[in-house]
Amino acid sequence: MKLFGTAGIRGPVADVVTPELALAVGRAAGQEGEAFVLGRDGRVTGEGLVDAVAAGLASAGARVSRVGVVPTPALAFASRGRHGVMLTASHNPPADNGIKLFVDGQEFTHEAERRIEERVATGVAAAAWAGWGSGEAESVVPTYRRAVADYAAGHGAPLDGLSVAVDCGTGTAGLVTPQVLTDLGARTHALDANVDGHFPARESKPTPETLGGLRAYVADGDASLGIAHDGDADRIVIVDGDGEVVHEDTVLAILAHHYVETSDADDPVVVTTPNASGRIDERVRAAGGRVERIRLGALHEGVAAARAAGSDATDVVFAAEPWKHVHPAFGGWIDAVASAAVVARLVAADGIDDLVAPVDERPYRKVSVPCADERTAAAMAELREGLPDRFPAASVDTDYGVRLDFSNGDWVLVRPSGTEPYVRVYAESDDVDDLVETVVADVERACASD
């Protein structure tokens, strides 16, 4: 039984993330530890699913602290020293929900997720009646907000009235990001900061298309910076003073360069994913660091692997995939609220234009090719053989799909989606359209083969 994708369990509540599954996952997770913190985002179905998870955890003997409606980073923060369960479907539509598991501030490893899947598949008996766990309420948001502000204060410059617009998209970011930026001295304009799990203002996923309101607000007003989050505040999108979306890999490159440049480590490392742009490598090298890559959804595992393989002089100073950032000096979880605070202070120090200017933004494209779930494995097997033959001059890495790197800095990655029936194609090249068209044609043939 496969339940976990690249970001926990996620899907429609009608037939995937049901109360029955939530109860089973809660009871299975309860075998992992004695103390759990439990939270949810603002989705309508969250309240019922939280009750089901709490029942599963308690019947396994766990002590459950409920923190209510919170951003996912706040739940991860609260899970330090214990386990955590977050009910969220992140940027998915409102009819979906999901379950993410944490331990000591980090997402469950692939191995731990497999243990949960096996227990759900075989069933886990409830503890004897005298061994059931207890429950209590806990407040985490104020403590988390103070911690983010204190951490960000060590980066960049004081905000001192910097005008920042924050599009919360009626997600849980409205509980934290505007308040943190205001505490740091910004003139904060909070847009759609009321939590509403129907997401009436815009889709939960922040994209250039869905952020029309924020972009116009920034372009027509006095804000120097725009920030947008998804439904649970683990994604961030940055908008410049002209209302233009800054490419997610450029934001990653800016932060990676900052963390390497300000690190005292002899061997500063940035962990990222195979689909991330070469502009990140360039800015990290310029600052004196190096890049390691790990599969999508496994930044925490990549950080652990880089540390284990490094020397005493090695320090992982930043880890990120597009839109999602881990600030290791703050914690081991993905935290877009911390990113918002740090980026704002970097903008206060240097201005968004000067931060973007050194980044070589070569043409980049991402294409999703429909591929039936039952066909994906065979299609990827064909592509692992066929793509290297088509591009014999490229170096090949098949650890996380098929990545081809060319001597001129061009690259292309083909990988199956972990959550949807697609094969993703990513490419960066001065001739990106030609490269993508060639590779997409091969992917379409592979997905259509009998």
N, C-alpha and C positions, 0 to 999 in steps of 0.2 A: 504494500500500500504506500503510494507516494502522496504525501500531503503538502510538503514544504517546497516552495519555489525559491527564487532568488531573494525573496524578502518575506519570509514566514509563510503562513497559510493565508490564502486570499481567494475570494470568489463570491458569487451571489449567495445571499442568505437563503434563498428559496431552495437551493439544492446542494450547496457546497458547505458554506460555513453556517451550519444549522445549530440550533440549541443542543441537539444530540451530540454533534461533533464537539462543540465547546465543552460539554460535560465530560466527554471521553478524553479530550486533550488535557483538561484540567486535572482529571484523576491520574492520567499518565505522567503529567509534569510534576504532580505532587510527590512522585517517587524520587525526584531529584534533590529535594531539600525540605527543610522544616519551616522556613519563613519565606513568604511571598508578598510582593507588593503588586497590586492589581489596579489597572486604570483603563480608560477608554477614550476615544475621540468623541466628537459630537454627533455621530451617526444615530439615526432614530433606533436602529436595531441594537445599539451598543448596550443599552441598559439591560435588556433581556439576556444578551449573550454574556455580559459580565456576571449576572446571577448564575448562569449555567457553569461558567468557569469556576466561580467561587464555590459552588456546590461540589464540583469535581475535586478541587484542591482540598476543601475541608474534609470530604469523605476519604481522602487519601491520608489524612492526618496532619495536613499543613496548617500553619497559622497564617491568616490572610489579612493584610492591611489594604483597605480600599482607599484610593486617592481620588476617585471621581473622574471628571473630565479633565484631561491634561494633554499636553503635547507629548509625542513619543519620546523626545529627548529628556523631558522631565521625568517620565517613568523610568527611563534607563538610568538617569542620575539617582533616582530613589532606590534602584535595585542594587546599588553598591553594598557589598557585604551580605547580600541575600539574593534570592531569585525574583524575577519579575515577569508579569504577563501583561501585554498591551493588546487591547481590542481595537484594531484599526485596519482599514483598507487603504490607508495613505492617500494616493492621488486617484484611486479608482472611483467610479460613479457611486452615488448614494445608496443604490440597492445592494452594493457589495459590502462585505466586512472581512475582517481577517484577524489572525492571532499571531503575535510575535512574542518570542520567549527570550528572556535575558537572564544572565547570571553575573553578579558582581560588575554591573555596568557594561556588559558586552552581550551581543547577540549570541544565541546558542551556536555552537559549532555544527558543522555538517554531521559529525558523528553523534552528537547529542540529539539532533533532530531525527536521525535514523532510529535512535532508541525510543523516542516518542512515537514515531510511526509504528514500530513493532508492537509497542504496548497497546496502541489503539487498535491495531489489527487483531491482536490475540485477546484483548480485553483484560482489564485489571480489576480485581475484586476490591470492594470498599474495605476500609479498615474496620475492625470490630467497633461496636458503638462507643465504647469507652475511649477509643483512640482517635475519634474525629477531632479535627482542628477547630480553632476558634477564629473569630473575626473582629475587626475594629476599623474605625475610620482614621485617616491620617491626612494631613495637609502638606503638600510638597511644593506647590507653585511659588510661594513667597521665598522659600529657601533657595530654590533653583534660580529664580530671577536674580537674587543677590549674588549667587555664585557665578553666574554668567557675567554680570557686570564687573565683578572683581577680577575675573580672568581677563576680560577684554581690556581692562584698564592698563594692562601691561603691554599693549600693542598700539602702534600708531600714535595719534595725538588726541587730546581732549576734543570732544565734539563742539563745545562752546557755541551752541546755537545753530549748528549745521542743520539745514532743513532736509528732513528725510520723510518720504512717503512710504508707508507699509501697507501693502495689499494682503490682508489676512484671509480673504476669500471665504469668510464665515467659518473658517477652521479654527483649530485650537491655538494657532499663533496669536490670535487676538488676546489671549490671556497672558502673553509673555513678551513678545518682541517689541511692541510699542512702549511698554513699561520699562524694559531694559534700556532702550535707546533714550528715553526721556530721563531716566536715572543717570545716564552717562552725559547728559547735557544737551541732547538734540532737541530741536523743535520738530516734534514727531506728528505727522499727519496719518492717523489710523483710518484705513478704508476697510469697510465691511468687517469690523472687528468683533461683531456679535457672533457667537457660536451657533450655527444652524446646520444640522446634519443633512438638510435637503440641498445645501449649497446653491441657494437661490441667486446669488450674485454672479457667479461664474462657475465653470467646471472646477473641480478640486485640483486638477493638474494645471499648474501655471505654465503657459506657453506664450509665445509672441502673439498668437491669435486670441487666447482667452484673456490676455492682460491689456486689452484695448483701453479699458477705463483707467488703469494705473498709468499707462504710457501717456495718455492724453493729459491726465492730471499733472504729471511731472513736466511734460513739454510745455503746458500752458501756464504753469505756476512757477513758484520760486524754489522748488525742491532741487537740491543738488544730486539727489540719489533716490532711486526707487528700489524697494525690496518686496518680493512676493514669495509666499509660501504655499505649500499644498495643505491638505486637510489636517495633517497631524504634525506639521512643522518640522519634517526631517528633510525637506527639499527647499532650495533657495534659488531664486532667479533675481538677477541684478539688472536694473534699468538705469541708463546714464541720464544726465541732465537734459538731454534732447528727447528723452522718451524712447530711446533705442535700447533693445535688449542686448546686453553684453553676453557674448557667447559663453556657454557654461564652461567650456574648456579654458577659455581665457580667464575666467574667474578663478578656476582651479590653478592655473599657471601663476596668477598674481599671488595667491595665498601660498602656494608651494615655494615660490621665490622668497617671499617674506620670511617664512619659517626657516628655510635653509640659511638665508643671509643673516638672521638674528640668532642662529643656534651657536652654542659653544662647543658642539660635538666635533670631533675630528672627522667623523664619517656620517654626516647627516643623510638620512634616507627618506624619500617620499614614496609611499605605496599608492599605486593607482591600478586601473583595470585595463585590459587589452584594447578596449574601445576608446580609450582616452587619447587625445591629440599629442602629436610629437612636439607641439609648442610647450607642453609641460616639461618634457625632457630638456628642451633647449634652455628654458628659464632656470631649471634646477641645476643644470651643468654650469650656467653662467654664475650662479651663486655659490658653486663649490660643492654641490651634493650629487646624489645619484638616485635613480628611479628603479623600483622593483614593481612588478605587476602580478596581480592575482585575479582570479575569476570574479565576475560581477556578483555582488551580494556577499562577498567574503573578505571585506576589508580587515575585519578583526583578525581573521586567520592569516592574512598577509602581513599584518603588523607583527603577529607572534612569530611567523616564519622568518621575517627579516631580522628580528631581534635574535632568534635562535641561531641563525646562520652567520650573524655578524660577530664582530670582536667587541672588546670592552669599550672601544671608541665609537661604536655604532649607536646611533640614536634615531629612532623613527620620529621625525618631527611633524609629519603631516600625512594623512591618508585620505584619499578621495576618489570617488567616481563622479561622473558628471551629475551635477545638482546635489550631491550628497558628500558631506565632509566630516571627517573625524579629526578632532583636535587632541592629540594624545596627551599633551600636558594638562588638559582639562579633564579628559575622560576617554574611555574606549568606545564610545557610542557615536553614531551619526547625529550631528547637532547643527541644524540650520539656524537656530537662534544664536548660538555662539558665532557662527559664520557672519550673521547679520551685524552683530556688534563689532567683530574684528574688522570686517570690510568697511563699516562706517568710520571707524577710527583711522584706517589706512587712507580713506578718501579725505578725511579731515586733515591728514598730514600732507598728502601729495596731490589730491584731486583725482577724479576718476580718469580723465583724459591722460594724465601723465602715468598713471598705473597701467593703462592699456597700451600705451605707445610702444614700449619695448617688446611686446608680444607679437611674434610673427604669425599672423592669422592666415594661414594657407587655406584654400578652399577645402571644405569638409562636408561630407554628406552621410546621411543615414537613411536606409531604405528597409522597409519591412516587407518581406515576401511571404504571402500566405503559404502555409505548409501544414497539412493535416497532422495531428499528433501522432497518428499511427505510421506516418511516413517519415517523420523527422529524423529518426535514428538512421534509417537507410540512406536518406538524402545526405546527411552529414558524412556518412561513410564514403559515399561517392565523391563528395566534394574534397574530402581529405586526400583522395588519390588524384582527382582530376585537376584541381586548381594548381598544385605544384607543377604538374605537367604543362599546363597552359602558360605558366610564368616561371620557366626554369631558372631565370637569373635571380629570382627572389629567394631570400632566406625564409624558412618555413617554421612556424611554431604551432603545434596542434594541441597544446595543453588545455586551451580554453576555446575550442572551436578550430578555425583555420585562420591564422594570421600570416600574411605575406609582407615582408619588409624589403624595400628596394634600396639600392645604393644611393639614390638621389633624395632619400628621405620620404618617398611615397610609401604608403602602406594601405592594406585592406584587411578587414577582419570579417569573417563569416561565422556566426554562432546562432544556435537555437535559442529562442526566447524561453525563459524559465517560467513564464506565467501565461503566455498566449500562443495560439497556433501559428507562429511565424518563425521564419529564419531571418535574422537581422544581418544586414550588410552595412559596414562602416568603412569609409575610405577618406583619405586625405592626400591630395595631390593637386598640382597646378592644372592637371587635366582630369579633374575628379569625375566629371560627367562621363567621359569615355571609359574610365576605369570602372566606374559603378555599372554602367550599362553592360559591359562585357561580363562582369561577375554576376550581376543579377540574372542575366540570360542563362548562365550555367546553373544558378540556384533554382530558377523556375523549371528548368529541364529535370533537375534532380528531384524536385518536389512533385513533379507530374509523372515521373516514371512509375511503371507497374512494379 
